[in-house]
Amino acid sequence: ELPPSEFMQVADSTWLVLSVVSNGREPPGCQATGVTKIARSVIAPLAEHHVSVLMLSTYQTDFILVRERDLPVVIHTLAGEFDIYKEESGECVPVTCDDMSNGFLKPKPAASPTLHPVQSPQTRFCVLTVAPDTLPAIATMLIDVLFYSHSPSWEAATDSQDLDSITFFSFSLIEGYISIVMDAETQKRFPSDLLLTSSTGELWRMVRIGGQPLGFDECGIVAQIAEPLAAADISAYYISTFNFDHALVPEEGIAEVIQLLQQRQESSR
């Protein structure tokens, strides 16, 4: 419904959303399986079959977005490991390979993925949620932060190769559930009694993948981060954006994460 605009870029592909749960027959409120645990069973196999993915972690769960044209490859790749369902009129209906065989072409082996640089700003982030009925109470502040606040550190970061700090604010509203990622300084501007986080109130650090916009055709970008973190059993909160991919990891584990990713870079050269 958005009018065409020279200021708005739109990716050519239409994307479909996959969510992975521990038992597909459980009700919608069941515990989802995090990005660290699905790295080997979903993300890595799709990368091997040259399927590009976008990852979106939320406060409640993790979603994998795949291009609609890649769906037959996705189904064939994952059917051996998972029970796959599609939603029709609010009901979950089983999907089989036979249902998706029309037009399926065996994918060509993927070329070795490009290893993109990984940068880690010093900025500390919070992962939060808010009750939907309290959203109006922070709406004005949300609008100000999203559209009108200008951070000098952001301007400096764009010119800094070391990326000492980064302005990053993510807001998602999915099926009534709200997730927010903001830096710790920005959080202080909001009423503390309305923003909900885990009982430990942990802070997160970010690793950003890519020294320039990544595009949507390359595969293996998420796997570059997710696989080594999964092998080390390190939890991650992953957000793909139009230009870059970002992984948030617990602050106390950032040194280990950087070391793991550097080792992966060196071993792949």
Disulfide bonds with the S-S distance in Angstrom:
none
